[in-house]
Amino acid sequence: MSVSLVIGTMIGSGIYFQPSALAPLGWNMAIGWLVSGAGALCLALTFRFLMDGTGAGIQHNIERIVGEVPGFLAMFAYWASGFTSIAALTVAGGSILASFFYDEPTTQSGVLMAFGLLGLITAINLTGTRSAGRLQVASVIIKIFPLLLVIGGLAWLLIDSQPVQPVAPAPVEIDGISAAVALTLFAFLGFEAASVPVNKIRNPERNIPLALVGGTSFVLVIYLLVSLGLMFLVPWQDLAGSTSPVSDALGTILGPVAGSLVALCILVSVTGCANGLVLIGADCTYSMALRGEMPRFFARTSANGVPYCGVILQFIVVGTFIIGSTSRGLTGMFTFLALLTTGGVLVFYAMGAAAAMMENRKPARWPVMALGVAFTALAAYGSGLEVVLWVFALLAIGLLVRWLCRRSAEAATNKRLA
């Protein structure tokens, strides 16, 4: 379940759609996936160096090295970015559902379906962590099925010495590789998922490192092989103009049934991502509430150990985001929400990497951690000014909430003592 949490959070809709934008870059596409994956793997190893094996969660590990405020800022920023990410994923899933149920789906029908999907995910998470974990395992199995079929098509071409499609004639150079990295690096966000839950992962000393490093490595291999399969199975001009490149590639093998198959798998993919983020987000509020940095009622758990107040809060806030963004249309809404997601995750990465570098004294680990920091810096550079401004606003709100909660707790303590 820990490994599937990482894989399921990383593999969303990106690998199904990004190859179209990458096709004109030729071999730079494969190099871009490789570079981004190597950066994500270095950062996953950096987080693995940071975790102390207690299973107490990433906020605990940042706090014990850097201090309470940096630990809080990392967790709050990550938690806040989860709202927009869940909203973006449920909107994507809602648009797919609407296309199944309506001949001419509208923004309103997509929003209605998005709320239904969000309600289902919320209900599953309220029933218990293991229920959410089982859904995550099932969604991972289903979502990688069409990707494995593409890899199988690649193997068939190579084993039978079949002719492959020509790759775009773009020269392999720094500009092309940089463009490919900028397009691919965000598909690797989510490798940190196993480091967030607080005392939820059994045998954390073994399972958390296995999930961080093993899950990230698995996704890197899948992404690289799928990108090569798409390059060889579909002419690059067709790939660049495709709205569903995986479906088109499988169409050459399976026929027209591939379109519906891939649409269902993408629906499962975004649902699995959103499910993992709801599970993680509830644990974020739980972790902060235990430290008095969020209202204490977020530390309450059900008989199944679910921090239910955090799950319900996510439903309310995510639903508000969806409604508030409807004027942009489904495509514009998804783009806007996805943009807001990146900043908080980068704060989380930066704080975690800084803590790991401060604690570790083994010289052999420094090159890996330095590459992880470089990956974070590259992602921050590619995010743009708008994301930076949103990050500052989020962090200011977080510090205000923390101050109010601490002040309220101190006032209650003083009243009891008096």
C-alpha positions as CSV (number, residue, x, y, z in Angstrom):
1,M,0.0,0.0,0.0
2,S,2.9,2.4,0.7
3,V,4.5,1.8,-2.7
4,S,1.1,2.1,-4.4
5,L,0.5,5.4,-2.6
6,V,3.7,6.8,-4.2
7,I,3.1,5.3,-7.7
8,G,-0.6,6.2,-7.6
9,T,0.1,9.8,-6.6
10,M,2.8,10.2,-9.3
11,I,1.0,8.6,-12.2
12,G,-1.9,10.9,-12.9
13,S,-2.9,12.3,-16.3
14,G,0.5,13.7,-17.3
15,I,1.9,10.6,-19.0
16,Y,-1.3,10.2,-21.0
17,F,-1.2,13.7,-22.5
18,Q,2.3,15.2,-22.2
19,P,3.9,13.1,-25.0
20,S,1.9,15.2,-27.5
21,A,3.7,18.4,-26.4
22,L,7.0,16.5,-26.3
23,A,6.8,14.9,-29.8
24,P,8.3,17.8,-31.8
25,L,11.4,17.6,-29.5
26,G,12.5,14.2,-30.9
27,W,15.1,12.4,-28.9
28,N,15.1,15.3,-26.4
29,M,11.8,13.9,-25.1
30,A,13.4,10.7,-23.9
31,I,16.4,12.6,-22.4
32,G,13.9,15.0,-20.7
33,W,12.1,12.1,-19.0
34,L,15.4,10.6,-17.9
35,V,16.8,13.9,-16.5
36,S,13.6,14.7,-14.6
37,G,13.3,11.2,-13.3
38,A,16.9,11.2,-12.1
39,G,16.3,14.5,-10.3
40,A,13.1,13.1,-8.6
41,L,15.0,10.0,-7.6
42,C,17.8,12.0,-6.1
43,L,15.2,14.0,-4.1
44,A,13.5,10.8,-3.0
45,L,16.8,9.5,-1.8
46,T,17.3,12.8,0.0
47,F,14.0,12.4,1.8
48,R,15.0,8.8,2.6
49,F,18.1,10.1,4.3
50,L,16.0,12.5,6.3
51,M,13.4,10.0,7.7
52,D,14.4,8.6,11.1
53,G,12.4,5.3,10.9
54,T,9.9,6.2,13.5
55,G,7.0,6.7,11.1
56,A,6.2,10.0,12.8
57,G,5.9,11.9,9.4
58,I,8.0,14.4,7.5
59,Q,7.0,17.4,9.7
60,H,8.5,15.7,12.7
61,N,11.7,15.1,10.8
62,I,12.0,18.7,9.5
63,E,11.2,20.1,13.0
64,R,13.8,18.1,14.8
65,I,16.6,19.5,12.5
66,V,15.5,22.9,11.3
67,G,12.9,24.0,13.8
68,E,9.2,24.3,14.4
69,V,8.4,27.2,12.0
70,P,10.1,25.7,8.9
71,G,8.5,22.4,9.7
72,F,5.1,24.0,9.9
73,L,5.6,26.1,6.7
74,A,6.6,23.0,4.8
75,M,3.5,21.1,5.9
76,F,1.1,23.9,5.6
77,A,2.3,24.8,2.0
78,Y,2.0,21.1,1.0
79,W,-1.4,20.8,2.6
80,A,-2.7,23.9,0.9
81,S,-1.4,22.8,-2.5
82,G,-3.3,19.5,-2.1
83,F,-6.6,21.3,-2.2
84,T,-5.9,22.7,-5.7
85,S,-4.4,19.4,-6.9
86,I,-7.5,17.4,-5.8
87,A,-9.7,20.0,-7.4
88,A,-7.8,19.8,-10.7
89,L,-7.9,16.0,-10.7
90,T,-11.6,15.7,-9.9
91,V,-12.4,18.3,-12.6
92,A,-10.4,16.1,-15.1
93,G,-12.2,13.0,-13.9
94,G,-15.6,14.8,-14.0
95,S,-15.0,15.9,-17.6
96,I,-14.3,12.3,-18.6
97,L,-17.4,11.1,-16.8
98,A,-19.5,13.8,-18.5
99,S,-18.2,12.6,-21.9
100,F,-19.6,9.2,-21.2
101,F,-23.0,10.3,-20.0
102,Y,-23.6,13.3,-22.2
103,D,-23.5,13.6,-26.0
104,E,-22.4,17.3,-25.7
105,P,-21.0,17.7,-22.2
106,T,-21.0,21.3,-20.8
107,T,-19.0,22.9,-18.0
108,Q,-22.0,22.4,-15.6
109,S,-22.3,18.7,-16.4
110,G,-18.5,18.3,-15.8
111,V,-18.7,20.1,-12.5
112,L,-21.6,17.9,-11.4
113,M,-19.7,14.8,-12.2
114,A,-16.6,16.2,-10.5
115,F,-18.6,16.7,-7.3
116,G,-19.9,13.1,-7.5
117,L,-16.4,11.8,-7.9
118,L,-15.2,14.0,-5.0
119,G,-18.0,12.7,-2.8
120,L,-17.1,9.1,-3.6
121,I,-13.5,9.6,-2.7
122,T,-14.4,11.4,0.5
123,A,-16.7,8.6,1.6
124,I,-14.1,5.9,1.0
125,N,-11.5,7.8,3.0
126,L,-14.0,8.3,5.9
127,T,-14.4,4.5,6.1
128,G,-10.7,4.0,7.1
129,T,-7.1,4.2,6.0
130,R,-7.1,0.6,4.8
131,S,-10.1,1.2,2.5
132,A,-8.4,4.2,1.0
133,G,-5.2,2.0,0.7
134,R,-7.1,-0.8,-1.1
135,L,-8.5,1.7,-3.6
136,Q,-5.0,3.0,-4.2
137,V,-3.7,-0.5,-4.9
138,A,-6.6,-1.3,-7.3
139,S,-6.3,2.1,-9.1
140,V,-2.5,1.6,-9.6
141,I,-3.1,-1.9,-11.2
142,I,-5.7,-0.5,-13.6
143,K,-4.0,2.8,-14.5
144,I,-0.7,1.2,-15.5
145,F,-2.4,-1.5,-17.7
146,P,-2.6,0.7,-20.9
147,L,1.0,1.9,-20.2
148,L,2.2,-1.7,-20.0
149,L,0.4,-2.4,-23.3
150,V,2.3,0.5,-25.0
151,I,5.5,-1.0,-23.5
152,G,4.4,-4.4,-24.9
153,G,4.0,-2.8,-28.3
154,L,7.6,-1.4,-28.1
155,A,8.9,-4.9,-27.2
156,W,7.0,-6.4,-30.2
157,L,8.6,-3.9,-32.5
158,L,12.1,-4.6,-31.2
159,I,11.8,-8.4,-31.0
160,D,10.2,-8.8,-34.4
161,S,12.5,-6.2,-36.0
162,Q,9.4,-4.3,-37.2
163,P,9.9,-0.9,-38.9
164,V,9.6,1.9,-36.4
165,Q,8.2,5.4,-37.0
166,P,10.6,8.2,-37.7
167,V,11.4,10.5,-34.7
168,A,11.1,14.3,-35.1
169,P,14.3,15.7,-36.6
170,A,15.0,18.0,-33.7
171,P,18.7,18.2,-32.8
172,V,19.7,17.0,-29.4
173,E,20.9,20.1,-27.7
174,I,20.7,22.0,-24.4
175,D,17.7,24.1,-25.4
176,G,15.7,21.0,-26.5
177,I,16.6,19.0,-23.4
178,S,15.7,22.0,-21.1
179,A,12.3,22.3,-22.9
180,A,11.7,18.6,-22.4
181,V,12.7,18.7,-18.7
182,A,10.4,21.7,-18.1
183,L,7.5,19.7,-19.6
184,T,8.2,16.4,-17.8
185,L,9.5,17.3,-14.3
186,F,6.0,17.9,-12.8
187,A,4.9,14.4,-13.8
188,F,7.2,13.2,-11.1
189,L,5.6,15.2,-8.3
190,G,4.2,12.9,-5.7
191,F,7.2,10.7,-4.8
192,E,7.1,12.2,-1.3
193,A,3.6,10.7,-0.5
194,A,4.9,7.9,1.8
195,S,6.8,10.4,4.0
196,V,3.7,12.4,5.0
197,P,1.3,10.0,6.9
198,V,1.8,10.1,10.7
199,N,2.1,6.6,12.3
200,K,0.0,5.0,9.6
201,I,2.6,2.9,7.8
202,R,3.5,-0.4,9.3
203,N,7.3,-1.2,9.7
204,P,8.2,2.4,8.7
205,E,12.0,1.8,8.9
206,R,11.7,-0.6,5.9
207,N,8.5,0.4,4.1
208,I,8.9,4.2,3.8
209,P,12.4,4.0,2.1
210,L,11.1,1.2,-0.1
211,A,8.1,3.3,-1.1
212,L,10.1,6.4,-1.7
213,V,12.9,4.9,-3.7
214,G,11.3,1.8,-5.2
215,G,8.1,3.7,-6.2
216,T,10.0,6.5,-7.8
217,S,12.3,4.1,-9.7
218,F,9.3,2.1,-11.0
219,V,7.6,5.2,-12.3
220,L,10.8,6.5,-14.0
221,V,11.2,3.2,-15.9
222,I,7.5,3.2,-16.9
223,Y,7.6,6.8,-18.1
224,L,10.8,6.2,-20.1
225,L,9.6,3.0,-21.8
226,V,6.2,4.5,-22.6
227,S,7.7,7.6,-24.2
228,L,9.9,5.4,-26.4
229,G,7.0,3.2,-27.3
230,L,4.9,6.2,-28.4
231,M,7.8,7.6,-30.4
232,F,8.2,4.3,-32.3
233,L,4.5,3.4,-32.7
234,V,3.1,6.7,-33.8
235,P,4.5,9.1,-36.5
236,W,5.7,12.2,-34.6
237,Q,3.5,14.5,-36.6
238,D,0.4,12.5,-35.6
239,L,1.7,12.3,-32.0
240,A,2.1,16.0,-31.8
241,G,-1.4,16.6,-33.0
242,S,-3.0,14.0,-30.9
243,T,-5.3,14.7,-27.9
244,S,-4.9,11.1,-26.6
245,P,-1.5,9.8,-27.7
246,V,-1.7,6.6,-25.6
247,S,-5.0,5.8,-27.2
248,D,-3.7,6.4,-30.7
249,A,-0.7,4.1,-30.0
250,L,-2.9,1.3,-28.7
251,G,-5.2,1.9,-31.7
252,T,-2.5,0.5,-34.0
253,I,-2.5,-2.7,-31.9
254,L,-6.0,-3.1,-30.5
255,G,-8.2,-1.1,-32.9
256,P,-10.9,1.4,-32.0
257,V,-11.8,-0.2,-28.7
258,A,-8.6,1.4,-27.3
259,G,-10.1,4.9,-27.0
260,S,-12.8,3.8,-24.5
261,L,-10.3,1.6,-22.7
262,V,-7.8,4.5,-22.2
263,A,-10.5,7.0,-21.2
264,L,-11.6,4.6,-18.4
265,C,-8.0,4.1,-17.3
266,I,-7.4,7.8,-17.2
267,L,-10.5,8.2,-15.1
268,V,-9.2,5.6,-12.7
269,S,-5.8,7.3,-12.8
270,V,-7.0,10.7,-11.7
271,T,-9.3,9.1,-9.1
272,G,-6.4,7.2,-7.6
273,C,-4.3,10.4,-7.5
274,A,-7.1,12.3,-5.8
275,N,-7.7,9.5,-3.3
276,G,-4.0,9.5,-2.3
277,L,-4.0,13.2,-1.9
278,V,-7.2,13.2,0.3
279,L,-5.5,10.5,2.5
280,I,-2.3,12.6,2.8
281,G,-4.1,15.9,3.2
282,A,-6.1,14.6,6.2
283,D,-2.9,13.5,7.8
284,C,-1.4,16.9,7.2
285,T,-4.1,18.6,9.3
286,Y,-3.8,15.9,11.9
287,S,-0.1,16.4,12.2
288,M,-0.4,20.2,12.5
289,A,-3.3,20.0,15.0
290,L,-1.3,17.7,17.3
291,R,1.3,20.5,17.5
292,G,-1.3,23.2,18.2
293,E,-0.7,24.8,14.8
294,M,-4.3,24.1,13.6
295,P,-7.5,24.0,15.6
296,R,-7.5,21.0,18.0
297,F,-10.6,19.4,16.6
298,F,-8.5,18.4,13.5
299,A,-6.7,16.0,15.8
300,R,-9.9,14.0,16.5
301,T,-10.0,10.6,14.9
302,S,-12.8,8.1,14.3
303,A,-12.9,4.5,15.6
304,N,-11.1,3.5,12.5
305,G,-8.3,6.0,13.2
306,V,-9.4,8.5,10.4
307,P,-8.9,12.2,11.1
308,Y,-12.3,12.8,9.8
309,C,-12.5,16.6,10.3
310,G,-9.6,17.0,7.9
311,V,-11.3,14.8,5.3
312,I,-14.5,16.8,5.6
313,L,-12.6,20.1,5.4
314,Q,-11.0,19.0,2.1
315,F,-14.4,18.2,0.6
316,I,-15.7,21.7,1.5
317,V,-12.6,23.6,0.3
318,V,-12.1,21.6,-2.9
319,G,-15.8,22.0,-3.7
320,T,-15.4,25.7,-3.2
321,F,-12.4,25.8,-5.5
322,I,-14.3,23.9,-8.2
323,I,-17.4,26.2,-8.0
324,G,-15.2,29.4,-7.9
325,S,-13.3,28.4,-11.0
326,T,-16.3,27.4,-13.2
327,S,-16.1,30.7,-15.2
328,R,-12.9,29.6,-16.8
329,G,-14.4,26.5,-18.4
330,L,-13.2,22.9,-17.8
331,T,-9.8,23.3,-19.6
332,G,-9.0,26.7,-18.1
333,M,-10.1,25.5,-14.7
334,F,-7.8,22.5,-14.8
335,T,-4.9,24.7,-16.0
336,F,-5.5,27.3,-13.3
337,L,-5.8,24.8,-10.4
338,A,-2.7,22.8,-11.6
339,L,-0.7,26.0,-11.6
340,L,-1.6,26.7,-8.0
341,T,-0.5,23.3,-6.9
342,T,3.2,23.6,-7.7
343,G,4.3,26.3,-5.4
344,G,3.4,24.6,-2.1
345,V,5.0,21.3,-3.2
346,L,8.3,23.2,-4.0
347,V,8.3,24.8,-0.5
348,F,7.9,21.3,1.0
349,Y,10.8,19.9,-1.1
350,A,13.1,22.8,-0.3
351,M,12.5,22.5,3.5
352,G,13.0,18.7,3.4
353,A,16.1,18.9,1.3
354,A,17.6,21.6,3.6
355,A,16.9,19.5,6.7
356,A,18.5,16.5,5.1
357,M,21.6,18.4,4.1
358,M,22.0,19.9,7.6
359,E,21.8,16.5,9.3
360,N,23.8,14.2,7.1
361,R,27.6,14.1,7.4
362,K,28.3,11.2,5.0
363,P,30.3,12.6,2.0
364,A,28.9,9.9,-0.3
365,R,25.4,11.3,0.1
366,W,26.2,14.9,-0.8
367,P,26.2,14.5,-4.6
368,V,22.7,12.9,-4.5
369,M,21.4,15.6,-2.2
370,A,22.9,18.4,-4.3
371,L,21.2,17.0,-7.4
372,G,17.9,16.9,-5.5
373,V,18.3,20.5,-4.6
374,A,19.1,21.4,-8.2
375,F,15.9,19.6,-9.3
376,T,13.9,21.7,-6.8
377,A,15.5,24.9,-8.1
378,L,14.8,24.0,-11.7
379,A,11.2,23.3,-10.9
380,A,10.9,26.6,-9.0
381,Y,12.5,28.5,-11.9
382,G,10.0,27.0,-14.4
383,S,7.0,27.8,-12.2
384,G,7.0,31.5,-12.9
385,L,6.2,34.7,-10.9
386,E,2.5,34.0,-10.4
387,V,3.2,30.8,-8.5
388,V,5.8,32.6,-6.3
389,L,3.2,35.3,-5.4
390,W,0.7,32.6,-4.5
391,V,3.3,30.9,-2.3
392,F,3.9,34.0,-0.4
393,A,0.2,34.5,0.2
394,L,-0.2,30.9,1.3
395,L,2.7,31.1,3.8
396,A,1.4,34.4,5.2
397,I,-2.0,32.8,5.8
398,G,-0.4,29.8,7.4
399,L,1.6,31.9,9.8
400,L,-1.5,33.8,10.8
401,V,-3.4,30.6,11.4
402,R,-0.6,29.2,13.5
403,W,-0.3,32.4,15.6
404,L,-4.0,32.5,16.3
405,C,-4.1,28.8,17.3
406,R,-1.1,29.1,19.6
407,R,-2.5,32.3,21.1
408,S,-5.9,30.6,21.7
409,A,-4.2,27.6,23.3
410,E,-2.1,29.9,25.6
411,A,-5.1,31.8,26.6
412,A,-7.0,28.6,27.5
413,T,-4.0,27.4,29.6
414,N,-3.7,30.7,31.5
415,K,-7.5,30.6,32.2
416,R,-7.2,27.1,33.6
417,L,-4.2,28.0,35.8
418,A,-6.0,31.2,37.1
